[in-house]
Amino acid sequence: MKSDWKTLFSVKNIGLILLGNTIYSFGIVAFILSSGLITGGTAGLGLIFFHQFGLPISTFISIFNVTAFVLGAIILGKKFALTTLISSFYYPFILSIFEKVEFLQSITNDRVLCTIYAGLLIGIGIGLVLRAGASTGGVDIPVLILNKKFGLPVSATLYAIDVCILLGQMIFADKEQVLYGICLVFIYTIVLDKVLMFGKSHVQVKIISKFSEEIRNAVLQKLDRGVTLLHGQTGHLGQECDMVLTVVSNRELPRLNEMVLEIDPHAFMIINKVNEVKGKGFTLGKKQG
């Protein structure tokens, strides 16, 4: 348990949380506030409630964030709540700092450029914070709760919620603003997904060959990757055969392909991309039992 806390509050994770919030804040100030674009999230919800019910935006955001934070602490755990506290204090602080920098208010007035760059920076910023096991708060917390309870993908759920929020702002916002806002959400959702999956993508390879034993040994000894032998039967001749199953990184795939063809030029290989792999050699050290 102590090691889990130590890992969670490591210099690396805290650094990711601070860096992510800094990039997020920079994108908001430099490309959204300066251009008058609208966005999703808690601020977007606050605008809807203000125009419909007269509830001050700051009041709504405070109520929503406190409620989401409590639910996150109960469902996602105390460790998640404590790391989210870092964002809760640091985000408004760094945002206020950037708001005082006049240079950021005049980078560009082109709404297309603002939409693109805001999407890139917001996606990277939120992605870094989520990779550290924390949250930027607000709408992120309900999204993470849905991910834990029902397995809904983070990026897709966040995209769906933000689009609904943007559509709700059509009541009072410029229709062109809403269209730009939808593009903005689409961009940062894609970037967020890429950041979350960065470094986790691997390749699953199934190899059917008469020399399965030689291939198995080569993978174990030369690539130092695990191997599973699947027993099967060929469909045409009905002969018994072993299929070699292994998972390697994208970088190791060319070497594996070369090794297999050296052993058996007629080997049949099936290659599939997998989004994430967990276990020894990947999320666990190879020396662990």
C-alpha positions in Angstrom: 0.0 0.0 0.0 2.8 2.4 0.9 4.5 1.7 -2.4 1.3 2.5 -4.3 1.1 5.9 -2.6 4.7 6.5 -3.2 4.2 5.7 -6.9 1.1 7.9 -7.2 2.8 10.9 -5.6 6.1 10.4 -7.3 8.0 13.3 -8.8 7.1 12.0 -12.3 3.3 11.9 -11.6 3.2 15.2 -9.9 5.3 16.7 -12.7 2.8 15.3 -15.3 -0.1 16.8 -13.4 1.5 20.2 -13.2 2.7 20.1 -16.8 -0.7 18.9 -18.1 -2.5 21.7 -16.3 0.0 24.3 -17.5 -0.5 23.2 -21.2 -4.3 23.1 -20.7 -4.4 26.6 -19.2 -2.1 28.0 -21.9 -4.4 26.6 -24.6 -7.5 28.1 -22.9 -6.0 31.6 -22.5 -4.1 31.8 -25.8 -6.6 30.4 -28.2 -10.1 30.3 -26.6 -10.5 33.3 -24.4 -8.7 35.5 -26.9 -10.9 34.5 -29.8 -14.3 34.2 -28.2 -14.7 30.5 -28.9 -17.0 28.4 -26.8 -16.1 25.0 -25.3 -17.5 22.2 -23.4 -16.8 21.1 -19.9 -18.0 22.7 -16.7 -17.8 26.2 -18.0 -20.0 25.3 -20.9 -22.6 23.9 -18.5 -22.4 27.0 -16.4 -23.2 29.2 -19.4 -26.3 27.1 -20.1 -27.6 27.3 -16.5 -26.9 31.0 -16.4 -28.9 31.8 -19.5 -31.7 29.4 -18.7 -32.1 29.8 -14.9 -30.1 32.9 -14.0 -27.7 30.9 -11.8 -24.3 32.6 -11.7 -21.6 30.7 -13.6 -19.2 30.7 -10.6 -21.9 29.4 -8.3 -22.7 26.6 -10.7 -19.1 25.6 -11.2 -18.4 25.6 -7.5 -21.5 23.3 -6.8 -20.7 21.0 -9.7 -17.0 20.7 -8.9 -17.6 20.0 -5.2 -20.3 17.4 -6.1 -18.1 15.7 -8.7 -15.1 15.7 -6.4 -17.1 14.0 -3.6 -18.4 11.4 -6.0 -14.9 10.8 -7.3 -13.5 10.4 -3.8 -16.2 7.8 -3.0 -16.2 5.8 -6.3 -12.6 6.3 -7.6 -10.9 6.3 -4.2 -9.0 8.7 -1.9 -5.8 8.5 -3.9 -7.6 9.8 -6.9 -9.2 12.6 -4.9 -5.9 13.7 -3.4 -4.2 13.9 -6.8 -7.2 15.8 -8.2 -6.8 18.4 -5.4 -3.4 19.3 -7.1 -5.3 20.3 -10.2 -8.0 22.0 -8.3 -5.6 24.5 -6.8 -2.9 24.7 -9.5 -5.2 25.1 -12.5 -6.9 28.3 -11.5 -3.5 29.7 -10.2 -1.6 29.1 -13.5 -4.7 30.2 -15.5 -4.7 33.6 -13.7 -1.0 33.9 -14.4 -1.5 33.4 -18.1 -4.4 35.8 -18.2 -2.0 38.6 -17.2 0.4 37.9 -20.0 -0.7 40.4 -22.8 1.3 38.5 -25.5 -1.1 35.5 -25.2 -4.1 37.7 -26.0 -2.8 38.5 -29.5 -1.2 35.4 -30.9 -3.8 35.1 -33.6 -7.4 36.1 -34.2 -8.0 33.4 -36.8 -10.8 31.2 -35.4 -9.6 28.2 -37.5 -6.1 28.4 -36.1 -7.4 28.9 -32.6 -9.7 25.9 -32.9 -6.8 23.7 -34.1 -4.2 24.8 -31.6 -6.6 24.9 -28.7 -7.7 21.4 -29.5 -4.1 20.2 -29.6 -3.1 21.8 -26.3 -6.2 20.9 -24.4 -6.0 17.3 -25.6 -2.3 17.0 -24.6 -2.9 18.7 -21.3 -5.9 16.6 -20.1 -4.2 13.5 -21.4 -1.0 14.0 -19.4 -3.1 14.6 -16.2 -5.1 11.5 -16.8 -2.0 9.4 -17.4 -0.7 10.5 -14.0 -3.9 8.9 -12.5 -5.4 12.3 -11.7 -8.0 14.6 -13.2 -8.4 18.2 -14.1 -11.7 18.1 -12.2 -15.1 19.1 -13.5 -16.7 17.0 -16.2 -13.6 14.7 -16.2 -14.6 13.1 -13.0 -18.1 11.8 -14.1 -16.4 10.5 -17.3 -13.8 8.5 -15.3 -16.6 7.2 -13.0 -18.5 5.9 -16.1 -15.3 4.4 -17.4 -14.8 2.5 -14.1 -18.4 1.4 -13.6 -19.4 0.6 -17.2 -16.1 0.4 -19.1 -17.1 3.4 -21.4 -14.0 4.8 -23.2 -12.8 8.0 -21.7 -12.2 10.0 -24.9 -15.4 8.9 -26.6 -17.5 9.6 -23.5 -15.9 13.0 -23.0 -16.5 13.9 -26.7 -20.2 12.9 -26.4 -20.8 15.0 -23.2 -19.0 18.0 -24.6 -20.9 17.9 -27.9 -24.2 17.8 -25.9 -23.0 20.8 -23.9 -22.1 22.7 -27.0 -25.5 21.9 -28.6 -27.1 23.2 -25.5 -25.4 26.5 -26.0 -27.1 27.0 -29.4 -29.9 28.7 -27.5 -27.8 31.8 -27.0 -24.5 31.4 -28.9 -23.6 32.3 -32.4 -24.3 29.3 -34.5 -20.8 29.6 -36.1 -19.3 29.5 -32.6 -21.1 26.2 -31.9 -19.7 24.7 -35.1 -16.2 25.8 -34.2 -16.8 24.5 -30.7 -17.7 21.0 -32.0 -14.6 20.9 -34.2 -12.6 21.9 -31.1 -14.0 19.1 -29.0 -13.4 16.6 -31.9 -9.8 17.6 -32.2 -8.9 17.5 -28.5 -10.8 14.2 -28.1 -8.6 12.6 -30.8 -5.5 14.1 -29.3 -6.5 13.0 -25.8 -7.0 9.4 -27.0 -3.6 9.4 -28.7 -1.9 10.7 -25.5 -3.6 8.1 -23.3 -2.6 5.2 -25.6 0.9 6.5 -26.4 3.5 3.8 -25.6 0.9 1.2 -25.0 0.3 0.0 -28.5 1.8 -3.4 -29.3 1.4 -6.1 -31.9 0.0 -9.6 -31.5 1.5 -12.2 -33.9 0.3 -15.7 -34.6 2.7 -17.9 -36.5 1.8 -21.2 -38.1 4.8 -23.3 -39.1 6.2 -26.8 -39.2 9.1 -25.3 -37.3 7.1 -24.0 -34.4 9.6 -25.3 -31.8 12.5 -23.5 -33.4 10.5 -20.3 -33.7 9.4 -20.5 -30.1 13.0 -20.8 -28.9 14.1 -17.9 -31.1 11.4 -15.6 -29.7 12.3 -16.6 -26.1 16.1 -16.3 -26.5 16.6 -13.5 -29.0 13.6 -11.2 -28.3 13.1 -12.2 -24.7 9.4 -12.2 -25.2 6.8 -14.7 -23.8 5.3 -17.3 -26.1 2.2 -19.4 -26.0 1.8 -22.6 -28.2 -1.8 -23.1 -29.4 -2.5 -26.6 -30.6 -4.6 -26.9 -33.8 -5.3 -28.7 -37.0 -4.9 -27.5 -40.6 -8.2 -27.1 -42.5 -7.0 -28.5 -45.8 -5.1 -31.7 -44.9 -6.2 -32.1 -41.3 -2.7 -32.3 -40.0 -1.9 -31.5 -36.4 0.1 -28.3 -35.9 1.2 -25.8 -33.3 0.6 -22.1 -33.6 3.1 -19.7 -31.9 1.4 -16.8 -30.2 3.4 -13.8 -29.0 3.1 -10.1 -28.4 5.9 -7.7 -29.3 6.3 -3.9 -29.6 6.1 -2.2 -33.0 9.8 -1.7 -32.9 10.4 -5.5 -32.4 8.1 -6.6 -35.2 10.6 -6.3 -38.1 13.2 -8.3 -36.2 10.6 -11.0 -35.4 9.5 -11.1 -39.0 13.1 -11.5 -40.2 13.8 -14.3 -37.6 10.7 -16.3 -38.6 11.4 -16.1 -42.3 15.0 -17.2 -41.7 13.7 -20.4 -39.9 10.8 -21.0 -42.3 10.3 -18.9 -45.4 6.8 -20.5 -45.9 5.6 -19.6 -42.4 2.0 -18.2 -42.2 1.9 -15.1 -40.0 -1.2 -13.2 -38.7 -0.4 -9.8 -37.3 -2.9 -7.8 -35.2 -2.5 -4.4 -33.5 -3.5 -4.4 -29.8 -4.2 -1.2 -27.8 -2.8 -2.3 -24.5 -1.0 -5.3 -22.9 -0.7 -6.0 -19.2 1.5 -8.5 -17.5 5.1 -9.6 -17.1 7.4 -7.9 -19.6 5.0 -5.1 -20.2 3.3 -3.5 -17.1 5.3 -5.8 -14.8 9.1 -6.3 -14.8 10.4 -9.3 -16.6 12.2 -10.5 -13.5 9.0 -10.7 -11.4 7.6 -14.1 -10.7 
